[in-house]
């Protein structure tokens, strides 16, 4: 296999670079672009290139490869973490298999780290390159599908859980006497107002409110300019409520729901009732929704299914910052020594003391621990009993700091990413992504990082 061209130059693209040459690179790599989309890209590329988040590789002065990253926020257990969303990784056919992509992605990862992002995520076309640089599978983006008629009437709330109208005058769930099985429709108390580009900040805030309340793991929010551009699409029907956001579009005789996120059950019901009201003219409803979305409990029949699933990958760029920014379960207390081996980002490598308590986490270099401090258990998982708030479970491990190297829980960059995303430790060990530690460590880490990560959109 020939190596990279001797004159390969990798640098940020600027406004002086030719957008048409970059578009030609994309078409050579992925095929022709429809005329309307081509014109749109030609208009938007200069602004993208001026952002400094696009890297280009040049051989003989001609574009050989390119990649970009978006400024995003990703939610982890209800807390937003700065995240660089990698996209548009393109290598010209004549330069494939020569290491150009690896050189480019290594440089891009360095730029992401220099910009201070703790995390990076991407949707892979092929995984071998990204895995070799420390990205690993973390979650899914599902598109659900259901016959439109199944959302025409939503099942009623359980009587035991029905809001008290006197205590909750804003309740929007009201019985519909004409609906079978006591179905409900949205009441007038939940007002849906149309949203446009000027509402971009409000949309971002509403989505953040919903992800925070649900303690979601994986969803992203974008910057104001990107959201405003999305809301400017005349084919998108967008609505804001007091505690949520709904957006959908038509796809021939079907409806595609891009987002239906809210805090309260009243607003969630109002959103899906609004969507279901199209049942007389829509055949199917496709929806981007999470695995624990109330959507799955609101369908009238068992005919909701997954129409398409794509997987995305995560990379921990700055381990201490990523742990500090992430949310954790309030009821879990963990203390584990980690041995991280990250060949591409050596700053993450070494022995670390991972501590989780009170919903937050810290990752400290082991050598900064006070050697004169009393020896404490490395692995503890304390749970407050729901029936007896004063009771706790005894520490599950009595390993001490006397020999941290031999007892450390060991993982590389891929294992660190998978752990951060909540992958079960048993699976990581079976996949060869984790070693060392104790069964108590596994139980503690599983409890601390528990998650079912998902995304609602691609980039």
N, C-alpha and C positions, 0 to 999 in steps of 0.2 A: 504494500500500500504506500503510495506516495505521501510524503509529509506535506504540511502547509506550504504555500508559496513562500519563497525566501523574502519577497518584498511585501508580505502581508502586513497591512497597517490596520489597527483597531482604534477607533476614536469616536467621540460623540458626534452625531450628525448636527449640522447647524443650518441656519436659514440659507446659507450659501450653497448647500448641496442641492442637487437636481431632483425634485420630487418625481419627475417622469422616470429617471433612472432607478429610483427605489421601487416605483410601481412595476417597472419592467422586471426587476428582481423577483418581486412577489408573484408575478404571472408566470415566470419561468419555473418557479418553485412549486406553485399550487394550481396553475392553470389559468385560463382567461377569466377576466373579471367583467361582469355585465357593464354595458356602457354607462348607465345611470350611476352605478356604484363607483365606476372608475372616475367619473367626473367629481363625485363627492370626495373620493380619496385624494384626488389631485388638489382639491381646494383645502382639505384639512391637514394634509401632510406637512406643509410649512410650519404651521403652529405646533404640531407634534414635534417636529425636529428642533424647533427653537426652545423646547422645554428642557433640553439637555438630558432627557431620559431615554433617548434612542442611541444605541451604539451601532456603528457600521463597520464592517470589515471590508477592506479594499485590497485588491490584487492587481497590480499593473494599472492602478488608478481607477479600475472599474469595480462596482459593487459586487462583492463575493458573498456577503451574508449580512444580516441585520437582526436586531432584537430590541425590544422596548420594555419598559415597565411603567405601570400606572400607580399613581399615588392613591392608596386605598386604606380603609380601616376594616379589620376583620374582627368579628366578635367571638370571644372565647369565655364561656360560662358567664355571659352577660356583660363582659367588659370589652371595650374596643381597644385593639392593638394596631399600631401602624403596620401596614403590610404593603410590600411591593408586588403588584400583580404582573407577572411576566407574560408577555404576549408577542405575537408577530415574529417568532423565531424562524428565520428564513435563510436557507443556504442554497446558493445557485447549484444546479445539477452538476456542473463540471467541477465543483469543489467539494462535493460530498465524499465522505470516506477518507478525507485527508487531514482531519483534526481541526478544520476551520471552525466548526460548530463548537467544539470543546474550548478552543481558545477564546472565542467570542463569549460563550456563557461564563467562563471563568472571569473574564473581564467585567461582564455585566454583574455578576455576583459581588465582585469587589466594589463596583460603583454603588450597588444597593447598600452594602455595608457602610461605605463612606457617607452615604446620605442618612444613616442612622436608623434604618428599618430593622426591627427585631426579627421580622418574619418575611417570607416570600412564598407565593403560591403560583401555580400554573396548571393549565390543562395540557397534558402531554399528547403529542402526536405519536411519539415513540418514547419509551421510558428509560432505555439503557443509558443514554447520555445524562439525563437528569439524575438518575439514581447514582451514577458514578460521581456526581458533584454534590450529593447530599440531600436531594429532594426525595420524598417518599410518599406513596399513596396515603391520603388522609381522610377523604370523604367523597361524597357523591353529589351530583346535581341531578335530581329526578324530575321527570315530566310525567305527571299523573294524567290519566284519561278516564272519563266517565260519560255515559249517555246524558245529554242535557236534562232529560226528564227526571233523572235521579236527584237533581238539585232544585226541581220546581217546588217541592215542599220538603222542608227540613224536619227531621224527627224532633219532637218537643224535648225540652229539658226534663230530666228526671224530677218528679214532683218534690223529692226530698232536697233537691239542689236548686229549685226554682227560686229566683230572687223574690224577696218580699216587696211588693209594689209600694207599700207604705214607707219602707226603709230605703228603697232604691227607685225613686220616682223617675230616674232616667232609663229604666229598663226598657229594652226594645223588643223583648220576646213576648208576643201576645198570641193567644190561641187563634187559629183560623178555623172557624166552624165548618167551612167548606172543604177543608183539607182532609185527606184520608189519614187515619191514625193520629189525629190531633196535631198535624203539622203546623209549623209556625211561619210567619212572615215577618219581615223587619218592620218595626213600628216607626212612627214619625219622630220619635225622640232621638234617633241616630241620624243626624243630618249628613249627607254626603254632598260635598261641594266639588265642582270641577276644578282640577289643578292644571296649571300651565307652567311655562318656564320661570315665571316670577315666583313660583312656589317651591323652587328647588330646595332652599334651606329648610322649609317646613317639611318637605318630604323626607329629607335626610334625618331631621329630628324625630319625625314620627316612626321611621324605621328603627332608629336607634332606641327609642322608647320601647318598641315592641320586642326587639332582640334582648334588651336589658331585662325586661320583665320576665321573659321566657327563659332566661339564662342560656341563650342559644350559643352553639359552638359552630363556627365556620362561615356564617353569612357575612357578606361584605357590604359596606357603604362606600360610595364614591365621592369625589369632590363636587362642589356646587356647579362648576362649569359643565362637567360631564352629565350631571343629572338634568340641568337646564336644557342641554342639547337633546337629551332623550325625551323630555317632556314636550319639546317643540315638534315632535313627530305628529303630523296631523292625523295619522292612522292609529295613534295610541289614545285610548280613553282612560283618563286618570282622575281619581277622586280622593280627596282627603276627608277624613273624619277627625273627631277630636283626639283619638288615640290610635289612628291607623291610616294605612294607605292602600288603595286598590288601583291596579292598572291592568288593562287587557286590550286585545285587538282582535279583529276578525281574520280568520284564515279560511277563505272560501265559505263553506257552510258551517264551519266550526268556530269556536271561540277559544282564544289562547289567553289564559290569565298569567301575566308575568309576575304579579305580586299581589298578595292579599294578606297583609300582616297587620295585626292589631293587638292591643293589650287586653281589652275586655271581651267577654263572651258575647255581649250585646252587639259590639261592632263587628266581630267575626261573623255572627249570624246575619247582620245587615249586609255585609260584603257578599257572602255566598248566596243570600236570597236575591240580591241585585243581579248577580251572575245568572242564577237559576231562572230569573224572570225572562231570559232569552230563549227558554226551552221551546217555545212555539216556532222559532225560526232557526235555531242552532241544532245541529245533529249531535255533535260531541263537544265536550268542554275539556280542553287540555290545560293543565295548571302546573306551574312550578310551585312546589310546596315541600315543606320539610317532613321528615319521617314521623315527627310527633305533632304535626299540625292538627288542630281541631277538625280540619277538613275530613280526616279519615273517620271521625266519629259523627259527622253530620250528614253523610250520604244515606239516602233512603233504602238502598239495596246494597248488596255486596259486590257490585259491579265496578267499583273503582279499582284501577290497576295502574301499574307502572308501564308507560308507553316507551320510555327511553331513559337510560341511565348513562351518565358520563362520569368518569372519576377524575379527581384533581389531586395534585401533589403539594406537599408543604415542605418548606425548608426553614429551619431555625438558623437565622443569620447571626444573631447576638444572643447567646443563651441566657446570661443573667438578665438582660433587658426583657427578653421574651417571658421569662418566668415572673418577673416583677410586674409586668403589665397584665398577665393573664388572671382571670378570676378562677377561684377554686371553691368547692363546697364549704360552707361555713362550719359544718359539723365535723369536718375531718382535720386531724392534726397528724402531720407526718414529718419524720426526720430521717433522711436517707443519705448515705454517701454515694455519689455517682462518680464513675470514671468515664469521661467522655474522650473519644478519639476522633477528632474531626480534621482530616488531612487537608481539606480545602480551606477551612477557616480555623487555623491553628489557635486563635484566641479563645475558641470554645473548648480546647483540649485541656485535660488535666483532671485532678481530683477536686470535686466540688461537694459542698455541704448543701443539700436541698432541704429547706424547711418550709412547711406549709401549715398555716394556722390562721383561724379567723377569716378565711376567705381570701387570703393573700399568700404569696410565695416569695422566697428569696433563694438565690443561688450564689453561694459565697465560696471563693477559693479556700480549700481546706487549710492551707498554710496560714490563713488569717485568723483561724480559730485560736483562742487562748490556750496554750498548752498547759497552763496551770489551773484551768477551770476543771471542776469535777467531771468525771466521766459520766456521760448520759447515754441512754440507749440511742442507737442510730436509727432504728426503725420502730416507730410507735404509731399506732392508729387509734385515737381516742374518739369514741362516739358517745354523745350525750343521749341517754335513754329518753324516749318520748314519754314514757310513763313515770319515770323518776328522773327529773332534770338534774339531780345532783350526782347521779351514778355515772361512772365511765368504765369502759373495758380496760383491763390492764394492758400495758405495753405488750405487743405481740412478738417483740424480739429483744434480746438482751445483749446483742452484739455491741461492743464498745469501740471507742476510737483508738484503742491501743495499736491495732494493726489495720488501718483503713484500706490499704492496698489490697490485701488478700480477701477482704470482706466486701469490697465495693461492688456496687451494681454497675456493670460495664456495658457501654453501647457506643456505636459510631454515630455519624451525622444522620444517617437514615433512621436508625433506631430512636434517636432523640426526637426527630420529627414525628415518627409514629407514636411515641409515648406522649408527646405534647398533644397530639390529636385524639388521645384516649384509646388507642389500640390496646386490647387486652394483653397483659404480659405473657400469658401462655402462648398466644399466637406469635408474639415477637420472638420468644425463645424458639418455637418450632420453626420459624422462618429464618433463624440464624441472625437476628437483629439485636439480641440481648443475651447477656451471660452474667455469671457471678451473682452476688447478692444471696438472698435467702427467700424461702416461700413467704416469710413475713413481709419482706420488701415488696414482693409482687402484690400481695394483698393491699398493702398500704398505698402503693403507686396506682393500682387499679382504682382505688377509692378516690384518690386525689385528682386524677386526670380523667375520670369517667366522662365520656362524651360520645355522642353520635353526630359527628360533624356533617354539615350539608351546606350547599350554596344554592342560591336561587337564580343566579345569572352567571354568564361566562364573560370573558374579557379577552 
